[in-house]
Amino acid sequence: MTTAPLSRRSALKLGSAFAAPLILPGGLRTLAGSNEAIRIGCIGTGRMGRGDMFALLDRGLDPTVNARIVAVCDPDLQRAEHAKRDVEERYAKKLPEGPASTIDVYADFRDLLARPDIDAVSISTPDFWHAGHGVAAAKAKKDIYIQKPITLTIGEGQALVKAVRENGVILQTGSQQRSSKNFWQACELVRNGRIGKLQRVEVWLPPDHGRATVTDVRVPEHFDYDLWMGPSTERPYAELGVHPQKGYGRPGWLQRHGYTRGMITGWGAHMNDIAQWGHGGDTDSGLTEIEAQAFFPDRGLFDVHTSYFARGKWADGVPLIQRTDPQAGVTFTGSDGWLFVKRGGITAGPSSILQETVGDDEDKLYVSGDHYRNFLECVRSREDPICPVEVGHRSNSLCVITHISMLLQRKLKWDPASETFPGDDEANAMLDFERRAGWEL
């Protein structure tokens, strides 16, 4: 049995009327058998959501993985219905027998999660929604592929880790660089001393730019804007500050505080994840201090930082330097050489470092040739994927405490064990935020 999808009108009314906490009954999940297709629901069908949706669709066509998308969900029903049509068309082209069934459409994620026949979900929604969707999915016993940054705050990250482990679900963070040979190779060489004793790690992130002003006051009829805002502070609608109604260009929410932290958690969640992986301690540790400076120019609706510089330190004394640069990447400098890695490239000095191999008795890192396939394989095996919830949380924590230092404009001490700023009430008050009534975790 499945829950019948909502009509456009009833979905919009129901989404606005709900005011229940993000808690769903457990025990709903039906594990896919060895010969059954993994049934996937896609929550969020915007720019990144479509990419994740099609990637999971394509990987699932491999009979050794065998997964099918059965539902899509977005409070912007225009986008959800577009996703439905595209998925059905792709299945019709790629499957000799055609799609097994139509794709159901939902406005409210809770209706999708209530379906006992769905095994896994992709969560590709704005940053401020990741924790709410992720915790609810875990409590509904759904395995999760979730976009980075894994959460907006430290408190949310702790809640998501707890929900995932207590409910025994698989979670893959969308830090897909871990499944790229260049990044895996760089981190494995660094962790096994091929550049000598690690002396410094540098992270390079591109800046945000542009300006937006309020030019819209009317919410499109097909868009449940109140549901989209969810736990965040209520604000007047502006298309430039949310997402485009035509096409899938970069959405404005990516540059608005309350919805995101800016590039520090955008590209930063990728590159600081590699910094953590190369340094080590990426599942249970982090920096012990951070000091950041950032530029927050007047850009209308857009109010996240543009350029920034930060300097932190791990417990072993190795410094992490972060700075703005048009090219995103990570440099590892050691006593005997250096490595620079970015998407599509890796260089070293001396270049012979790249010819080095790592033996079976050394620190061998998890190898995944494909991030989405790795997730689907782990849904079947019940083993942790290459970027499980703890890793996603710790990498994002590094970014979040950097952002807090940006706002406070001072150096902060951080205790990665307690995940607090020791003796600093002002900074600790920024580890989470107050959600709108009805959207508590």
C-alpha positions in Angstrom: 0.0 0.0 0.0 1.2 3.5 -0.7 -0.1 6.9 0.4 -2.0 8.5 -2.4 -0.2 11.6 -3.7 -1.9 15.0 -3.1 -3.5 17.1 -5.7 -2.0 20.6 -6.2 -4.7 22.3 -4.2 -4.9 19.9 -1.3 -1.1 19.7 -1.1 -0.8 23.5 -0.8 -3.5 23.7 1.8 -2.1 20.8 3.9 1.4 22.1 3.8 0.4 25.5 5.1 -1.9 24.0 7.8 0.7 21.6 9.4 2.2 22.8 12.6 3.5 19.5 14.0 7.1 18.9 15.2 9.4 16.9 12.8 8.6 13.5 14.4 7.3 10.5 12.5 6.5 7.1 13.8 9.4 4.6 13.5 9.2 1.1 12.1 7.8 2.1 8.7 10.7 1.1 6.6 10.5 -2.0 4.5 14.0 -3.2 3.6 14.5 -4.0 -0.1 15.2 -7.6 -0.6 18.2 -8.9 -2.5 16.1 -9.0 -5.7 13.8 -6.1 -5.1 14.4 -2.6 -6.3 15.5 0.0 -3.8 12.6 2.5 -3.8 13.7 6.2 -3.7 11.9 9.4 -3.0 13.6 12.7 -3.9 13.0 15.6 -1.5 14.0 18.8 -3.3 13.9 19.0 -7.1 15.7 22.3 -7.7 19.2 22.8 -9.2 21.1 20.3 -7.0 18.1 18.1 -6.5 17.7 17.4 -10.2 21.4 16.5 -10.4 21.1 14.1 -7.4 17.9 12.7 -8.8 19.2 11.8 -12.2 22.5 10.5 -10.8 20.6 8.1 -8.5 18.2 7.2 -11.4 21.1 6.3 -13.7 23.1 4.3 -11.1 20.0 2.4 -10.1 19.5 1.1 -13.7 22.5 -1.2 -13.1 20.9 -4.5 -12.2 23.6 -5.2 -9.6 22.3 -2.1 -7.8 18.7 -2.1 -8.9 17.1 1.1 -7.6 14.1 3.1 -8.9 12.8 6.6 -8.1 9.1 6.4 -7.2 8.3 9.8 -5.8 9.4 13.4 -5.9 8.7 16.2 -3.5 9.0 20.0 -3.5 6.9 22.8 -2.1 7.2 24.4 -5.5 4.9 22.0 -7.3 5.9 23.4 -10.7 9.4 22.1 -10.1 8.1 18.8 -8.7 5.9 18.2 -11.6 8.7 19.0 -14.0 10.9 16.4 -12.2 8.1 13.8 -12.5 7.9 14.3 -16.3 11.7 14.1 -16.7 12.1 11.0 -14.6 9.3 9.2 -16.4 10.7 10.2 -19.8 14.2 9.0 -18.9 12.8 5.7 -17.6 10.8 5.3 -20.9 14.0 5.8 -22.9 16.4 3.7 -20.8 14.2 0.7 -19.7 13.1 -1.7 -22.5 9.9 -2.4 -20.7 9.3 1.3 -19.9 8.7 2.7 -16.4 7.1 0.3 -14.0 4.7 3.0 -12.7 4.1 6.7 -12.7 6.1 9.0 -10.3 4.1 10.4 -7.4 4.3 14.1 -6.6 4.2 15.6 -3.1 4.4 19.2 -1.8 5.0 18.2 1.8 7.9 15.9 2.6 6.0 14.4 5.6 3.6 12.8 3.2 6.4 11.2 1.2 8.1 9.9 4.4 4.9 8.4 5.6 5.0 5.9 2.7 6.2 2.5 4.0 7.2 1.3 0.6 10.0 4.0 0.2 13.4 2.7 1.3 15.6 5.7 0.8 15.5 9.4 0.1 17.7 12.1 -1.4 17.6 15.4 0.4 18.6 18.3 -1.8 16.9 21.2 -0.1 18.2 24.6 1.1 20.8 24.3 3.9 18.4 25.4 6.7 16.2 22.4 5.9 18.8 19.6 5.9 18.5 18.8 9.6 14.7 18.9 9.7 14.4 16.7 6.6 17.2 14.4 7.7 16.0 13.8 11.2 12.5 13.1 10.0 13.8 10.7 7.4 15.9 8.8 9.9 13.0 8.5 12.3 10.9 7.2 9.4 13.6 4.5 8.8 14.6 5.8 5.4 18.2 5.7 4.3 19.5 9.1 3.3 21.6 10.8 0.6 21.9 14.4 1.8 23.5 17.4 0.2 26.3 19.2 1.9 26.6 21.1 4.2 25.0 18.4 6.2 23.3 20.9 8.5 23.2 24.7 9.1 24.4 24.5 12.8 26.4 22.4 15.2 23.3 21.6 17.3 21.5 20.3 14.2 24.5 18.2 13.3 24.5 16.6 16.7 20.8 15.9 16.4 21.2 14.3 12.9 24.1 12.1 14.1 21.9 10.9 17.0 18.9 10.2 14.8 20.8 8.3 12.2 22.6 6.0 14.7 19.5 5.5 16.9 17.4 4.4 13.9 20.0 2.3 12.2 19.8 4.0 8.8 22.5 4.7 6.2 23.5 8.3 5.5 25.8 9.5 2.7 26.8 13.1 2.8 27.1 14.7 -0.6 30.8 15.4 -0.2 31.5 13.6 -3.5 35.1 14.7 -3.7 35.9 11.7 -1.4 34.9 9.5 -4.3 37.3 11.3 -6.7 40.7 9.6 -7.3 42.6 12.9 -7.0 41.3 13.8 -3.6 41.6 10.2 -2.3 45.2 9.9 -3.6 46.2 13.2 -2.1 44.8 12.4 1.4 46.3 8.9 1.5 49.7 10.1 0.5 49.6 12.9 3.1 48.4 10.6 5.9 51.2 8.1 5.2 54.0 10.7 5.3 54.8 10.9 1.6 55.3 14.7 2.0 57.1 14.2 5.3 55.8 15.6 8.6 52.6 17.7 7.9 53.4 21.4 8.6 50.4 23.3 7.1 47.1 22.9 5.3 45.7 25.6 3.1 42.1 25.8 1.8 41.2 28.0 -1.1 37.5 29.0 -1.7 35.9 31.2 -4.4 34.0 34.4 -3.3 30.3 35.1 -3.5 29.3 38.2 -5.5 26.3 40.0 -6.9 23.4 42.0 -5.5 19.7 41.5 -5.2 16.8 43.7 -4.2 13.1 43.0 -3.4 11.1 43.3 -6.6 8.4 40.7 -5.9 5.6 40.6 -3.4 3.2 38.0 -4.8 3.9 34.3 -4.1 3.3 32.1 -7.2 0.1 30.0 -6.7 2.0 26.7 -7.2 4.6 27.5 -4.5 3.9 26.9 -0.8 6.3 29.6 0.5 5.3 29.1 4.1 6.2 25.5 4.0 9.5 26.4 2.1 10.4 28.8 5.0 9.8 26.0 7.5 12.0 26.5 10.6 13.6 29.7 9.4 12.6 33.3 10.3 9.5 34.4 8.3 10.4 36.9 5.6 8.6 38.6 2.7 8.7 36.7 -0.5 11.2 37.8 -3.2 12.0 35.5 -6.1 15.6 36.8 -6.2 16.1 35.7 -2.6 14.6 32.3 -3.0 14.9 30.5 -6.4 14.1 31.4 -10.0 10.7 30.5 -11.3 12.1 30.0 -14.8 15.0 27.6 -15.2 17.4 26.2 -12.6 20.0 28.9 -12.2 21.8 29.5 -8.9 19.2 30.3 -6.3 19.3 33.5 -4.2 18.9 31.7 -0.9 22.5 30.6 -1.3 23.6 34.2 -0.3 21.2 34.9 2.5 21.9 34.5 6.2 19.3 32.3 7.9 19.2 30.1 4.9 22.9 29.4 4.6 26.3 30.6 5.8 27.7 31.5 2.3 30.8 30.0 0.6 32.3 29.0 4.0 29.7 26.1 4.1 29.2 26.0 0.3 32.5 25.2 -1.2 34.0 25.2 2.3 32.1 22.0 3.2 33.9 20.3 0.2 37.4 21.7 0.7 37.5 21.6 4.5 36.3 18.0 4.3 39.4 17.2 2.3 41.6 19.2 4.7 40.1 17.1 7.6 40.5 13.8 5.6 44.1 14.5 4.8 45.0 15.6 8.4 43.0 12.8 10.1 40.5 12.7 12.9 37.7 13.5 10.5 35.1 11.3 12.3 35.5 12.5 15.9 37.8 15.5 16.0 38.5 19.0 14.6 40.2 22.3 15.2 41.0 23.5 18.7 41.1 27.2 17.8 39.9 29.5 14.9 40.2 33.2 14.1 38.5 34.6 11.0 38.0 37.9 9.3 35.4 38.4 6.5 34.0 41.2 4.3 30.3 41.7 4.5 29.5 44.5 1.9 26.0 45.9 1.4 24.5 43.8 -1.4 20.8 44.2 -0.7 19.1 40.8 0.0 22.5 39.1 -0.2 24.2 39.4 3.1 26.7 36.5 3.4 30.4 37.1 3.4 32.3 37.7 0.1 36.1 37.5 0.7 37.6 36.1 4.0 40.7 34.9 5.7 40.9 32.4 8.6 43.6 30.7 10.6 43.0 27.7 12.8 44.9 24.9 14.5 44.4 21.2 15.2 45.4 19.8 18.6 48.8 18.5 17.1 49.7 22.1 16.3 49.2 21.8 12.5 47.7 25.1 11.2 44.8 25.3 8.8 44.7 28.5 6.7 41.6 29.4 4.7 41.4 32.2 2.2 39.4 33.5 -0.8 40.7 32.6 -4.2 38.9 32.1 -7.6 40.2 28.6 -7.7 38.9 26.1 -5.1 41.4 23.6 -3.8 43.6 22.3 -0.9 47.3 22.5 -0.4 49.1 20.2 2.0 52.7 21.3 2.9 55.1 18.9 4.7 58.7 18.8 5.6 59.6 16.9 2.4 57.2 18.3 -0.2 53.8 19.5 -1.0 50.5 18.5 -2.7 47.9 20.7 -4.3 44.5 19.1 -5.2 41.5 20.5 -6.9 38.6 19.2 -9.0 40.2 17.8 -12.1 43.8 18.1 -11.1 46.6 17.2 -8.6 50.2 18.5 -8.6 53.1 17.9 -6.2 56.6 19.1 -5.5 58.6 17.0 -6.1 56.4 15.5 -8.8 57.8 12.0 -7.9 55.4 12.1 -4.8 52.6 11.3 -7.2 54.3 8.0 -8.2 54.3 6.8 -4.6 52.1 4.0 -3.5 50.7 3.0 -0.1 51.2 -0.5 1.3 48.5 -2.7 2.8 50.1 -2.3 6.2 49.8 1.5 6.1 46.8 3.8 6.5 44.6 2.8 3.6 41.7 5.0 3.0 38.1 4.0 2.0 37.9 3.8 -1.8 34.8 4.7 -3.7 34.8 5.2 -7.4 31.3 6.6 -7.5 29.6 8.5 -4.7 26.0 7.7 -5.6 26.7 4.1 -6.4 28.5 3.8 -3.1 25.4 5.0 -1.3 23.1 2.5 -3.1 25.5 -0.4 -2.5 25.6 0.5 1.2 21.8 0.6 1.4 22.0 -3.1 0.5 25.1 -4.1 2.5 24.2 -2.0 5.5 27.8 -0.8 5.8 28.7 2.8 6.2 29.4 4.7 3.0 32.5 6.7 2.3 31.1 9.9 3.9 28.8 8.9 6.8 27.0 11.2 9.1 29.9 11.7 11.6 32.2 12.7 8.8 29.7 15.1 7.3 29.1 16.6 10.7 32.7 17.1 11.7 33.7 18.6 8.3 30.8 21.0 8.5 31.6 21.9 12.1 34.9 23.2 11.0 33.1 25.6 8.6 30.5 26.6 11.1 32.9 27.6 13.8 34.9 29.6 11.2 31.6 31.4 10.4 31.0 32.2 14.0 34.4 33.7 14.3 33.7 35.8 11.2 30.6 37.2 12.9 32.2 37.8 16.3 35.5 39.1 14.7 37.7 37.5 17.3 39.7 34.3 18.0 37.8 31.4 19.5 38.9 28.3 21.4 37.0 25.1 20.4 36.7 21.8 22.2 35.9 19.1 19.6 35.1 16.5 22.3 32.3 18.5 23.9 31.6 20.5 20.7 31.5 23.8 22.6 33.5 27.0 23.0 35.0 26.6 26.5 33.8 29.4 28.8 32.4 31.5 25.9 28.7 32.0 26.4 28.4 34.5 23.5 29.9 32.0 21.0 28.1 29.0 22.4 24.8 30.9 21.9 25.5 30.7 18.2 25.7 26.9 18.0 22.1 26.7 17.1 19.1 28.9 16.3 15.5 29.3 17.4 13.1 27.7 15.0 9.6 28.8 14.1 6.9 27.3 16.2 5.9 23.8 14.9 9.3 23.1 13.3 11.3 22.0 16.3 13.7 19.1 15.9 
